[in-house]
Amino acid sequence: MREADNIRATEQLGVNWLGFIFWPNSSRYVATLPAYLPSAAKRVGVFVDASIEDVINKASDYQLDIIQLHGHESREYASEIRNRGLTVMKAISISNRDDIATSKVYEGIANYFLFDTKCKTVGGSGEHFDWSVLNAYDGSTPFLLSGGIGPDDVERVRNFCHPECIGIDLNSRFEISPALKDINKLKQFIQQL
């Protein structure tokens, strides 16, 4: 998110975390500090294979609560971020049960996982994956469910159950344009859920 009024309106819906994408190749890239940053919701900075120095600087400038690693960051890289006193969420791209094994590399380092749809782009495809493959996840790290969740997925989300699932990620299918959330769609979805 990057527009002050949209950030404020989204936060007022009672969401817990708001994301800020710091990958320059993204249409949602946050190039400058917004005039308003959330005070009630936690701030999540999304990075793709960024330098550790860049992550640390953005974490300080934006007072980030969580660092989401959405690239090919190694366990050692994630460990270094965590050793700097930051909370780490590692995105894991999923298309089948075998992809779940990738998460084991980050057990004990990542505070959270984000299970997202494996695609040719770096997330944000708006595509679903078969959530039933997450039955194979037997780790102890809590995760967020992602991957093309949209306004028509209320029942699908309600019917998903896993003991480590702590939330859902709502992004591209709730946008008017990249980085601009449709407040009415979000509000209706949250109320229905």
Sine and cosine of phi, psi and omega as CSV:
sin_phi,cos_phi,sin_psi,cos_psi,sin_omega,cos_omega
0.00,0.00,0.49,-0.87,-0.04,-1.00
-0.52,-0.85,-0.14,0.99,0.00,-1.00
-0.98,-0.20,0.81,-0.59,-0.15,-0.99
-0.79,0.61,-0.76,0.65,-0.05,-1.00
-0.91,0.42,-0.60,0.80,0.01,-1.00
-0.94,0.33,-0.61,0.79,0.06,-1.00
-0.89,0.46,-0.75,0.66,-0.02,-1.00
-0.88,0.48,-0.72,0.70,-0.03,-1.00
-0.91,0.42,-0.63,0.78,0.03,-1.00
-0.92,0.40,-0.70,0.71,0.02,-1.00
-0.86,0.50,-0.61,0.79,-0.03,-1.00
-0.92,0.38,-0.23,0.97,0.07,-1.00
-0.97,0.24,-0.16,0.99,0.02,-1.00
1.00,-0.04,0.26,0.96,0.05,-1.00
-0.91,0.41,0.46,-0.89,-0.08,-1.00
-1.00,0.04,-0.59,0.80,-0.06,-1.00
-0.74,-0.67,0.59,-0.81,0.10,-0.99
-0.83,-0.56,0.68,-0.73,-0.09,-1.00
-0.98,-0.19,0.57,-0.82,0.05,-1.00
-0.77,-0.64,0.89,-0.46,-0.11,-0.99
-1.00,-0.06,0.84,-0.54,-0.04,-1.00
-0.93,-0.36,0.50,0.87,0.09,-1.00
-0.98,-0.20,0.92,-0.40,-0.11,-0.99
-0.84,0.54,-0.41,0.91,-0.02,-1.00
-0.99,0.13,-0.05,1.00,-0.02,-1.00
-1.00,0.05,0.60,-0.80,0.10,-0.99
-0.94,0.35,-0.19,0.98,0.02,-1.00
-0.98,-0.21,0.20,0.98,-0.07,-1.00
-0.83,0.56,0.74,-0.67,0.05,-1.00
-0.99,-0.13,0.98,-0.22,-0.07,-1.00
-1.00,0.03,-0.48,0.88,-0.03,-1.00
-0.71,-0.70,0.42,-0.91,-0.02,-1.00
-0.89,0.45,0.85,-0.53,0.04,-1.00
-0.89,0.45,0.41,-0.91,0.01,-1.00
-0.93,0.38,-0.34,0.94,0.06,-1.00
-0.70,-0.71,0.71,-0.71,0.12,-0.99
-0.85,-0.53,0.54,-0.84,-0.06,-1.00
-0.88,0.48,0.58,-0.82,0.06,-1.00
-0.93,-0.37,-0.48,0.88,0.02,-1.00
-1.00,-0.03,-0.67,0.74,0.01,-1.00
-0.99,0.12,0.52,-0.86,0.07,-1.00
-0.96,0.28,0.50,-0.86,-0.01,-1.00
-0.98,-0.18,0.83,-0.56,0.00,-1.00
-0.93,-0.36,0.84,-0.54,0.08,-1.00
-0.99,-0.12,0.81,-0.59,-0.04,-1.00
-0.97,-0.23,0.82,-0.57,-0.05,-1.00
-0.79,-0.61,0.53,-0.85,0.05,-1.00
-0.80,-0.60,0.97,-0.24,0.06,-1.00
0.78,0.63,0.62,0.78,0.03,-1.00
-0.98,0.18,0.32,-0.95,0.09,-1.00
-0.94,0.35,0.49,-0.87,0.03,-1.00
-0.86,0.51,-0.62,0.79,0.01,-1.00
-0.88,0.48,-0.66,0.75,0.03,-1.00
-0.89,0.45,-0.69,0.72,0.02,-1.00
-0.87,0.49,-0.73,0.68,-0.03,-1.00
-0.88,0.47,-0.68,0.73,0.00,-1.00
-0.90,0.43,-0.71,0.70,0.00,-1.00
-0.92,0.39,-0.61,0.79,0.03,-1.00
-0.86,0.51,-0.63,0.78,0.02,-1.00
-0.96,0.27,-0.75,0.66,-0.05,-1.00
-0.88,0.47,-0.62,0.79,-0.08,-1.00
-0.98,-0.22,0.02,1.00,-0.03,-1.00
0.78,0.62,0.80,0.60,-0.05,-1.00
-0.95,0.32,0.62,-0.78,0.05,-1.00
-1.00,-0.06,-0.52,0.85,-0.08,-1.00
-0.67,-0.74,0.66,-0.75,0.07,-1.00
-0.95,-0.30,0.91,-0.42,0.05,-1.00
-0.99,-0.11,0.86,-0.51,0.02,-1.00
-0.99,-0.14,0.91,-0.41,-0.13,-0.99
-0.90,-0.44,0.30,0.95,-0.01,-1.00
-0.91,-0.42,-0.64,-0.77,-0.02,-1.00
-0.97,-0.26,0.56,0.83,-0.05,-1.00
-0.88,0.47,0.67,-0.74,-0.01,-1.00
-0.98,0.18,0.20,-0.98,0.10,-1.00
-0.85,0.52,-0.66,0.76,-0.02,-1.00
-0.90,0.44,-0.66,0.75,0.04,-1.00
-0.88,0.48,-0.77,0.64,0.00,-1.00
-0.86,0.50,-0.63,0.77,0.02,-1.00
-0.90,0.44,-0.65,0.76,0.02,-1.00
-0.90,0.44,-0.66,0.75,0.05,-1.00
-0.88,0.47,-0.71,0.71,-0.01,-1.00
-0.92,0.40,-0.61,0.80,0.02,-1.00
-0.91,0.42,-0.32,0.95,0.06,-1.00
-0.99,0.10,0.14,0.99,0.05,-1.00
1.00,0.04,0.27,0.96,-0.04,-1.00
-0.97,-0.25,0.50,-0.87,0.05,-1.00
-1.00,0.09,0.74,-0.67,-0.11,-0.99
-0.92,-0.39,0.75,-0.66,0.17,-0.99
-0.87,-0.49,0.84,-0.54,0.01,-1.00
-0.97,-0.23,0.83,-0.56,0.08,-1.00
-0.98,0.19,0.72,-0.69,0.04,-1.00
-0.86,-0.51,0.85,-0.53,0.01,-1.00
-0.99,0.14,0.77,-0.64,-0.13,-0.99
-0.83,-0.55,0.75,-0.66,0.21,-0.98
-0.76,-0.65,-0.40,0.92,0.03,-1.00
-0.46,-0.89,0.05,-1.00,-0.06,-1.00
-0.84,0.54,-0.57,0.82,-0.04,-1.00
-0.89,0.46,-0.50,0.87,-0.02,-1.00
-0.92,0.38,-0.38,0.93,0.01,-1.00
-0.88,0.48,-0.54,0.84,-0.04,-1.00
-0.86,0.52,-0.44,0.90,0.02,-1.00
-0.84,0.55,-0.54,0.84,-0.04,-1.00
-0.90,0.43,-0.49,0.87,-0.05,-1.00
-0.86,0.51,-0.52,0.86,0.02,-1.00
-0.86,0.51,-0.54,0.84,-0.11,-0.99
-0.98,-0.20,0.00,1.00,0.05,-1.00
-0.85,0.53,0.70,-0.72,0.01,-1.00
1.00,0.07,-0.22,0.98,0.03,-1.00
-0.94,-0.35,-0.82,0.58,0.01,-1.00
-0.96,0.29,0.69,-0.72,0.10,-1.00
-0.98,0.20,-0.49,0.87,-0.01,-1.00
-0.57,-0.82,0.38,-0.92,0.21,-0.98
-0.90,-0.43,0.41,-0.91,0.17,-0.99
-0.82,-0.57,0.93,-0.38,0.02,-1.00
-1.00,-0.01,0.90,-0.44,-0.12,-0.99
-0.81,-0.59,0.25,-0.97,0.00,-1.00
-0.94,0.33,0.76,-0.64,0.10,-1.00
-0.95,0.30,0.78,-0.62,-0.01,-1.00
-0.49,-0.87,0.07,-1.00,-0.02,-1.00
-0.96,0.28,-0.45,0.89,0.05,-1.00
-1.00,0.02,-0.01,-1.00,0.04,-1.00
-0.99,-0.15,0.98,0.17,0.01,-1.00
0.94,0.35,0.03,-1.00,0.05,-1.00
0.93,0.37,0.40,0.91,-0.04,-1.00
-0.98,0.20,-0.35,0.94,-0.07,-1.00
0.97,0.25,0.21,0.98,-0.04,-1.00
-0.98,-0.21,0.57,-0.82,0.07,-1.00
-0.99,0.12,0.34,-0.94,0.29,-0.96
-0.81,-0.59,0.22,-0.98,-0.04,-1.00
-0.97,0.25,0.97,-0.22,-0.07,-1.00
-0.89,0.46,-0.34,0.94,-0.01,-1.00
-0.89,0.45,-0.38,0.93,0.03,-1.00
-0.91,0.41,-0.32,0.95,0.01,-1.00
-0.95,0.31,-0.15,0.99,0.14,-0.99
-0.87,0.48,-0.38,0.93,0.01,-1.00
-0.98,0.20,-0.21,0.98,0.00,-1.00
-0.98,0.20,0.91,-0.42,-0.01,-1.00
-0.87,-0.49,0.33,0.95,0.02,-1.00
-0.98,0.22,0.08,-1.00,-0.03,-1.00
-0.94,-0.33,0.03,1.00,0.03,-1.00
-0.99,0.12,0.81,-0.58,0.02,-1.00
-0.89,0.45,0.46,-0.89,-0.02,-1.00
-0.67,-0.74,0.35,-0.94,0.16,-0.99
-0.97,-0.25,0.60,-0.80,0.03,-1.00
-1.00,-0.05,0.76,-0.65,-0.03,-1.00
-0.71,-0.71,-0.12,-0.99,0.09,-1.00
0.97,-0.24,0.95,0.30,0.15,-0.99
0.94,0.34,0.41,0.91,0.03,-1.00
-0.92,0.40,0.79,-0.62,-0.05,-1.00
-0.75,-0.67,-0.01,-1.00,-0.05,-1.00
-0.83,0.56,-0.43,0.90,-0.03,-1.00
-1.00,-0.02,0.14,0.99,-0.10,-0.99
-0.98,-0.21,0.29,0.96,-0.04,-1.00
-0.82,0.57,-0.79,0.62,-0.04,-1.00
-0.91,0.43,-0.64,0.77,0.01,-1.00
-0.87,0.50,-0.69,0.73,0.02,-1.00
-0.92,0.39,-0.71,0.71,0.01,-1.00
-0.84,0.54,-0.61,0.80,-0.07,-1.00
-0.99,0.11,-0.14,0.99,0.03,-1.00
-0.99,0.13,0.73,-0.68,-0.01,-1.00
-0.64,-0.77,0.81,-0.58,0.12,-0.99
-0.47,-0.88,0.69,-0.72,-0.09,-1.00
-0.89,0.45,-0.35,0.94,-0.01,-1.00
-0.98,-0.18,-0.02,1.00,0.01,-1.00
-0.98,0.21,0.86,-0.51,-0.05,-1.00
-0.93,-0.38,-0.05,1.00,-0.01,-1.00
0.10,-1.00,-0.02,-1.00,0.00,-1.00
-0.78,-0.62,0.43,-0.90,0.01,-1.00
-0.96,-0.29,0.87,-0.50,0.01,-1.00
-0.93,-0.37,0.87,-0.50,-0.07,-1.00
-0.67,-0.75,-0.98,-0.20,-0.24,-0.97
-0.86,0.52,-0.56,0.83,-0.03,-1.00
-0.98,0.19,-0.01,1.00,0.06,-1.00
-0.89,-0.45,0.43,0.90,-0.02,-1.00
-0.93,-0.36,0.55,-0.83,0.17,-0.99
-0.99,0.15,-0.66,0.75,0.10,-1.00
-0.45,-0.89,0.23,-0.97,-0.04,-1.00
-0.78,0.62,0.79,-0.61,0.04,-1.00
0.97,0.24,0.10,1.00,0.02,-1.00
-0.86,-0.51,0.96,-0.28,-0.06,-1.00
-0.97,0.24,0.57,-0.82,0.11,-0.99
-1.00,0.05,0.98,-0.19,-0.10,-0.99
-0.87,0.49,-0.65,0.76,-0.01,-1.00
-0.90,0.44,-0.68,0.73,0.03,-1.00
-0.89,0.46,-0.69,0.72,0.02,-1.00
-0.88,0.47,-0.73,0.68,-0.03,-1.00
-0.87,0.50,-0.74,0.68,-0.01,-1.00
-0.89,0.46,-0.68,0.73,0.00,-1.00
-0.89,0.47,-0.73,0.68,-0.02,-1.00
-0.88,0.48,-0.69,0.72,0.01,-1.00
-0.90,0.44,-0.67,0.74,0.01,-1.00
-0.92,0.39,-0.62,0.79,-0.03,-1.00
-0.93,0.37,0.00,0.00,0.00,0.00
